[in-house]
Amino acid sequence: MIDVEDLIALVRNYNPRCNADLIRRAYAYGMKMHDGQMRKSGEPYFTHPVAVAAILTEMQLDDATIVTALLHDTIEDTRSTYTEVSQLFSPEIAELVDGVTKLTNLQLSSAQSQQAENFRKLFMAMSKDLRVILVKLADRLHNMRTIKSMKPEKQVQKARETMEIFAPLAGRMGMQWMREELEDLAFRVLNPEARNSIIRRFLTLQREAGDVVHRITADIRTELDREGIEAAVYGRAKKPHSIWRKMQEKDLAFSRLSDIYGFRIICRSVADCYRILGVIHGRWRAVPGRFKDYISQPKSNGYRSIHTTVSGRDGKRVEVQIRTGEMHEVAESGVAAHWSYREGVRGRNPFAVDPAKWIASLTERLDEGDHDEFLENVKLEMYSDQVFCFTPKGDVIQLPRGATPLDFAYAIHTRIGNSTVSAKVDGIRVPLWTRLKNGQSVEIITAEGQRPQASWIDIVTTGRAKAAIRRSLREEDRGRFVKLGQELARAAFDHVGKKATDKALRTAAKMLGCADDQDLLARLGSAEITARKVVEILYPELSIGRPDEVDDKRPVIGLQDDHLFRRAPCCQPLPGERIVGITYRGKGVVAHAIDCPALAEFESNTDRWVDLKWKAGRHAPVNTVSLELTISNDAGVLGRICTLVGEQKANISDLRFTDRKPDFYRLIIDVDLRDVEHLHMVMTALEADTDVAQIGRYRDMTRKP
């Protein structure tokens, strides 16, 4: 057990002007009150309050909180009273000890209705003084560290309670280190086999790959030194439970997980943070969709940092966090940073959040609503996989993480979702792609005549909303597809000297299994059926003499009979471009563009090179190419882009947004094309549109054959 002078020394490390006499008196009083009491492990009971106090010194907390830790079990477990503690120490400390006592008596893992009321009491206690929950979290952390002395059934109960309540609460308060340790300690009890399996895999990985963390840390330091940036770099492997959760969420085996290493760069200024980001992205390829700027948009608990994920050594993904020293203090202590001391002075960290404002955001609805509603909307506020929002009438709408006001509208009713024009969140008008947070009030504004837009598919996250939008778009687009189909049919029939009469179209529709001629035209317009196929089925004799079609399975010359053929996904070469083949064991020959950077790694293996060239003739439109576009964020622009691609007889096989801003979108479109000439036609048509600011070919060199 830590003796009183050692404990005081821990406090003096960050607060030389601490009240040592107060701590000595509390230490002596606590030891006297707990005299003769023993823990399950057989140790004197007072070792526990002292250990809790020591944990709180790591967060550099004030004297009152340290003393509360030493006395936190006295009112509950000894003859001590509230009045006595108040007289001997102070009313402030007595209030804190009483608050911790009340939290200890709450059975947070009890039946649903009682649990809801207990959570109400938990948050009410937190709202009076947040230091109460800091002591309680430290209390739970030490209990979890020494949980082996408990009975197995008690261990499981406490571990589940920790995983479901205390660990998420620590995370919400910004104390990420405590959340990770609580989760890992609970994980050890709840699923020891899984935890041991992950640890064994880590050891195997280290034996095979060496010290990856040390190597990448050294690489980062080298790049920063080259740019003259002074910063500290730290790296580590992620915790077993963090890896396990990612495996469960993404349904991946350990061997397929990539970003299992995390790196932290701590610098002097905000300007250095962004300079370092530029250095990291300049040296390593950034992973799309994995960048977050919490400096310009801090979290509600004061957390600020830049997060990015890059492909590091050997293609391994690593997460990099960039922040200043002051930001790091808040990132480590979260809301607790408000009370921290340094050199005897209360911390004045500009990034530390005001605890009163933070807790108000969680407890503003405590005076209204029934217990079950409170449990759903406050307890689950702590969890990141669900979002609970309110309608203007106070009804609760449950949505998945990442949901938007559009998801909210469709969750109420499909009719409301279809007619949505804008939304207000907590009374403020916001874009429809805004990600909703727990406890927000959402008002949907509708208009008669409004219809879903194609871009909504990429805004919503729920299956219900996506299905409703697609259904509406099909119905709305049918008329447009019929008109487009009429033009395609007319041009195709004119090309062979025939007329696209109603009778001819009805005959073709019957032969192709369509409901009627309108159904045939709609399928023509939506590219489900080609106009040439309609002409050929009516006039098969006219197909003689047309250009030879190239077999899309073997579209190149130079393959051996037993060779399989594929286009490289990194450079996506097209017929008409110079190519070279590389043999891959078990994969046949993969064609790369002659200028593909991936070919550099095969320079010394010339025996794997195969001389290839595209066959002459008409290639099928099955060659996918990714295009990166920057377009105006305006109504109808995305729909017009898709129409332009369709008018060039090209099919969009995938579309994904990489960035959304108030005035523009950045997106990647996968288009199925015949050849390089077809690509030129599509890009020219798109580039001519006034709302297309930039267009280029997108090549992802992280994609391996």
Long-range contacts (C-beta under 8 A, 24 or more apart in sequence): 1-43, 1-44, 1-46, 1-47, 1-50, 1-51, 2-50, 2-51, 2-54, 4-28, 7-50, 7-53, 7-54, 7-57, 7-66, 10-54, 10-57, 11-57, 11-63, 11-66, 13-57, 14-57, 14-60, 14-340, 14-341, 14-342, 14-343, 15-60, 15-62, 15-63, 15-341, 15-342, 15-343, 15-344, 16-343, 16-344, 17-344, 18-63, 18-341, 18-344, 19-63, 22-63, 22-67, 22-89, 23-63, 23-66, 23-67, 23-70, 25-88, 25-89, 26-67, 26-70, 26-71, 26-89, 27-70, 29-70, 29-71, 29-74, 29-80, 29-88, 30-70, 30-71, 30-74, 33-74, 33-78, 33-79, 33-80, 34-73, 34-74, 34-77, 34-78, 37-77, 37-78, 39-146, 39-149, 40-149, 40-150, 41-146, 41-149, 42-149, 45-73, 45-77, 48-73, 48-139, 48-142, 48-143, 48-146, 49-73, 51-142, 52-135, 52-138, 52-139, 52-142, 55-138, 55-141, 55-142, 56-134, 56-135, 56-138, 59-134, 59-175, 59-332, 59-333, 59-336, 59-340, 60-333, 60-340, 60-341, 60-342, 60-347, 61-131, 61-134, 61-336, 61-339, 61-340, 61-341, 62-339, 62-341, 62-346, 64-90, 64-92, 64-93, 64-96, 64-131, 65-96, 65-131, 65-134, 65-135, 65-339, 67-93, 68-93, 68-96, 68-97, 68-100, 68-131, 68-135, 69-135, 69-138, 69-139, 71-97, 72-97, 72-100, 72-101, 72-104, 72-135, 72-139, 73-101, 73-104, 75-101, 76-101, 76-104, 76-105, 95-128, 95-129, 96-129, 96-131, 96-132, 96-135, 99-125, 99-128, 99-129, 99-132, 100-132, 100-135, 100-136, 100-139, 103-132, 103-133, 103-136, 104-136, 104-139, 108-161, 108-165, 109-157, 109-160, 109-161, 109-164, 109-165, 112-372, 112-375, 113-371, 113-372, 115-375, 115-379, 116-371, 116-372, 116-374, 116-375, 116-379, 117-371, 119-374, 119-375, 119-378, 119-379, 120-366, 120-371, 120-374, 120-378, 123-359, 123-362, 123-363, 123-366, 123-378, 124-363, 124-366, 126-359, 126-362, 126-363, 127-359, 127-360, 127-362, 127-363, 127-366, 130-335, 130-338, 130-355, 130-358, 130-359, 131-339, 133-169, 133-173, 134-336, 134-339, 136-166, 137-166, 137-169, 137-170, 137-173, 137-175, 137-178, 137-182, 140-166, 140-182, 141-178, 141-181, 141-182, 141-185, 144-182, 144-185, 144-186, 145-185, 147-185, 147-189, 155-189, 156-189, 156-190, 158-189, 159-185, 159-186, 159-188, 159-189, 159-190, 160-186, 160-190, 162-186, 163-187, 163-190, 165-379, 165-382, 168-382, 168-383, 168-384, 169-382, 170-334, 171-382, 172-301, 172-381, 172-382, 173-301, 173-334, 173-335, 173-336, 174-299, 174-301, 174-302, 174-303, 174-330, 174-331, 174-333, 174-334, 174-335, 174-336, 174-337, 174-353, 175-332, 175-333, 175-334, 175-335, 175-336, 176-331, 176-332, 176-334, 177-332, 180-239, 180-241, 180-242, 183-239, 183-241, 183-242, 184-239, 184-240, 184-241, 186-241, 187-240, 187-241, 187-244, 191-244, 194-240, 194-244, 195-240, 195-241, 195-244, 197-254, 198-240, 198-243, 198-244, 198-254, 199-240, 201-254, 201-255, 202-237, 209-314, 212-261, 212-313, 212-316, 213-237, 213-261, 213-263, 215-313, 216-261, 216-263, 216-312, 216-313, 216-318, 217-263, 219-283, 219-312, 219-313, 220-263, 220-265, 220-280, 220-320, 223-279, 223-280, 223-283, 224-265, 224-276, 224-279, 227-275, 227-279, 229-267, 229-272, 229-275, 229-276, 229-279, 230-267, 230-268, 230-272, 231-265, 231-266, 231-267, 231-268, 231-272, 231-276, 232-265, 232-266, 232-267, 233-263, 233-264, 233-265, 234-263, 234-264, 234-266, 235-261, 235-262, 235-263, 235-264, 235-318, 236-261, 236-262, 236-263, 237-261, 237-262, 238-262, 258-316, 258-317, 259-287, 259-290, 259-309, 259-316, 259-317, 259-318, 259-319, 261-312, 261-316, 261-318, 261-319, 262-318, 262-319, 262-320, 262-321, 263-318, 263-319, 263-320, 263-321, 264-320, 264-321, 264-322, 264-323, 264-328, 265-320, 265-321, 265-322, 265-323, 266-323, 266-324, 266-325, 266-328, 267-322, 267-323, 267-324, 267-325, 268-324, 268-325, 269-324, 270-295, 270-324, 272-324, 273-306, 273-322, 273-323, 273-324, 274-306, 276-322, 277-306, 277-308, 277-322, 280-308, 280-310, 280-320, 280-322, 281-308, 281-310, 284-310, 284-311, 284-312, 285-310, 285-311, 285-701, 285-702, 286-310, 287-311, 287-317, 287-702, 288-658, 289-658, 290-319, 295-323, 295-327, 298-351, 300-353, 300-358, 300-361, 301-334, 301-335, 301-353, 301-358, 302-330, 302-334, 302-335, 302-337, 302-351, 302-352, 302-353, 302-358, 303-330, 303-331, 303-334, 304-330, 304-331, 304-351, 305-331, 311-702, 315-702, 315-704, 326-350, 326-351, 327-351, 361-439, 362-439, 364-439, 365-439, 368-394, 369-394, 377-438, 377-439, 378-439, 380-438, 381-438, 381-439, 386-438, 387-436, 387-437, 387-438, 388-438, 388-439, 389-436, 389-438, 389-439, 389-440, 389-441, 389-442, 390-439, 390-440, 390-441, 390-442, 391-441, 391-442, 391-443, 392-441, 392-443, 397-442, 399-436, 399-461, 399-462, 400-461, 400-462, 402-435, 402-461, 403-435, 403-436, 403-460, 403-461, 403-462, 404-432, 404-433, 404-434, 404-435, 404-436, 404-459, 404-460, 404-461, 405-430, 405-432, 405-434, 405-436, 405-442, 405-444, 406-432, 406-433, 406-456, 406-459, 406-460, 406-465, 407-436, 407-460, 407-461, 407-462, 407-465, 408-436, 408-442, 408-444, 409-444, 409-465, 410-460, 410-462, 410-464, 410-465, 410-468, 411-462, 411-464, 411-465, 412-444, 414-468, 416-444, 416-446, 417-452, 417-465, 417-468, 417-469, 418-450, 418-451, 418-452, 418-468, 418-469, 418-472, 419-446, 419-447, 419-448, 419-449, 419-450, 419-451, 420-444, 420-445, 420-446, 420-450, 421-445, 421-446, 421-447, 421-450, 431-662, 432-456, 432-459, 433-459, 433-660, 451-476, 452-476, 453-635, 453-636, 453-638, 453-639, 454-638, 454-639, 454-642, 455-638, 455-639, 455-665, 458-655, 458-656, 458-657, 477-526, 478-522, 480-525, 481-521, 481-522, 481-523, 481-524, 481-525, 481-526, 482-518, 482-521, 482-522, 482-525, 483-525, 484-524, 484-525, 484-646, 484-647, 485-520, 485-521, 485-522, 485-523, 485-524, 485-525, 485-526, 486-521, 488-524, 488-525, 488-531, 489-521, 489-524, 489-531, 489-534, 491-531, 492-531, 492-532, 492-534, 492-535, 493-535, 495-535, 496-535, 496-539, 496-542, 498-535, 498-538, 498-539, 504-538, 505-534, 507-538, 508-534, 508-537, 508-538, 511-537, 511-538, 512-537, 525-646, 527-646, 527-649, 527-651, 546-618, 547-617, 547-618, 548-616, 548-617, 548-618, 549-617, 549-618, 549-619, 549-620, 550-575, 550-614, 550-615, 550-616, 550-617, 550-618, 550-619, 550-620, 552-619, 552-620, 552-622, 555-614, 555-615, 555-619, 556-581, 556-591, 556-612, 556-613, 556-614, 556-615, 557-612, 557-613, 557-614, 557-615, 558-610, 558-611, 558-612, 558-613, 559-589, 559-610, 559-612, 563-588, 563-589, 563-610, 564-588, 564-589, 565-589, 565-591, 566-590, 566-591, 566-705, 567-591, 567-623, 568-592, 568-593, 568-596, 568-598, 568-705, 569-700, 569-703, 569-704, 569-705, 570-596, 570-598, 570-699, 570-700, 570-701, 570-702, 570-703, 570-704, 570-705, 571-595, 571-596, 571-598, 571-699, 572-623, 572-624, 572-625, 572-626, 572-697, 572-699, 574-623, 574-625, 574-673, 574-675, 574-676, 574-678, 574-679, 575-614, 575-619, 575-623, 575-674, 575-675, 575-676, 576-614, 576-675, 576-676, 576-677, 577-614, 577-676, 579-612, 579-613, 579-614, 580-609, 580-610, 580-611, 580-612, 581-609, 581-610, 581-611, 581-612, 582-608, 582-609, 582-610, 582-705, 583-608, 583-610, 584-705, 587-705, 590-705, 597-701, 598-701, 614-675, 618-674, 619-674, 619-675, 620-674, 621-649, 621-650, 621-651, 621-672, 621-673, 621-674, 621-678, 622-672, 623-672, 623-673, 623-674, 623-675, 624-653, 624-670, 624-671, 624-672, 624-673, 625-670, 625-671, 625-673, 625-679, 625-697, 626-668, 626-669, 626-670, 626-671, 626-697, 626-698, 626-699, 626-700, 627-668, 627-669, 627-670, 627-671, 627-682, 627-683, 627-686, 627-695, 627-696, 627-697, 627-698, 628-658, 628-666, 628-667, 628-668, 628-694, 628-695, 628-696, 628-697, 628-698, 629-666, 629-667, 629-668, 629-669, 629-686, 629-692, 629-694, 629-695, 630-664, 630-665, 630-666, 630-692, 630-693, 630-694, 630-695, 631-664, 631-665, 631-667, 631-691, 631-692, 631-693, 632-663, 632-664, 632-665, 632-691, 632-693, 633-660, 633-661, 633-662, 633-663, 633-664, 633-665, 634-691, 637-665, 637-691, 638-665, 640-689, 640-691, 641-669, 641-686, 641-689, 641-691, 641-692, 644-682, 644-685, 644-686, 644-689, 645-669, 645-671, 645-682, 645-685, 645-686, 647-685, 648-678, 648-681, 648-682, 648-685, 649-678, 650-678, 650-682, 664-693, 668-698
